[in-house]
Amino acid sequence: MYRVVNGLILGFAALFSPIKSIVICALVFIAIDFVTGVLASRCEARQRGEKWFFSSHEAWRTIRKAGFVLLTITMGWLIESCIYR
C-alpha cells in the first residue's frame, strides 16, 4: 500500500512539475524509504535479540532503485519533449 500511495503522489506531481522538481521529489521519497528501512531493520533485530549490522547489499539496492527511477523520469521527459511536440 505504501508503494502505491508514493507512486500516486509522485505521478500526480509529475503532471504539474518540470523535471527538476520531479527528480528532487523522487530522490526525497527514495531517501525516506532508505532511512525507514534501516530503522525497521534495526528495530526488527532488536526485537529478535540479535545484533544489528548495516548491510551494504541493501544500500546498493537503494542506489540501483534511484538510478532506475532517474532513468525512467528522464526517458519520459525526453519522449514528451522531443516526440510529442
N, C-alpha and C positions, 0 to 999 in steps of 0.2 A: 504494500500500500504506500509506503514511504517513497519508493521509486516512482510510482505512478503520479503522486502529488508533485514531486520535484519535476518530473517531465512535463506535467501540465503547466506548472508555473513558468518554467523556462520556455516552453513552447509559446505560451501567451506573451511573454516578454519579447520573444523573437519577432513577433508580428509588428511591434511598435518601436523597436530599438535599432539603432545602427549596429554594425558588427562589433565594435569595441565594447559596447555595453553588454552584449550577449556573451562575449568571451569572458569578460570580468565576472559576470553573474555565474557562468558555468564553472569557472575556477573557484569561486567562493563556495558553491554547492559541493564541489569535489573536496575542497579543504575541510568543510564542515563534516562531510561524510567520513573523511580520513580520521579526524580528531575523535568523532563519536565512536568510530570503530575501534580505535586504540583504547579509549576509555571503557568501552563494553568488554573488550578482551581482557583488560586488567581486572575489571570487576568480576568477570567470569572465573578467572584464575584464582582470585581471592576467595570466592565462594567455594571453589573446589579444594582450597587449601594448598594449591600449587604455587610454585614460584613463577612470577610473570617475567617474560622476556619479550623484547621487541623483535619481531620477525621482519627481516628485510624483504622476504617474499611478498608480504602484504604491502610494503611501501612501493615495491616495483609494480605491483598490480595497480596501485593508485596512479602511479606515473603513466603506466600504459593506458589506463582509463582516460586520464587527462589528455593524452596525445590523440586518442581516438575521438574524443569529444571535440577538440580543437580542429582536427582534420574534417570532421563532419560539418561543423559550423562553417568552416572556410569553404568547403566544397559547395555547400548550399548557397552561400553568399555569392560565390563565383557563378554558379548556374543562374541565380536570379539576376545578377547584374550584367552578365555577358550574353546569356542566351535569351532571356525573356525581356529584353529591352525593346 
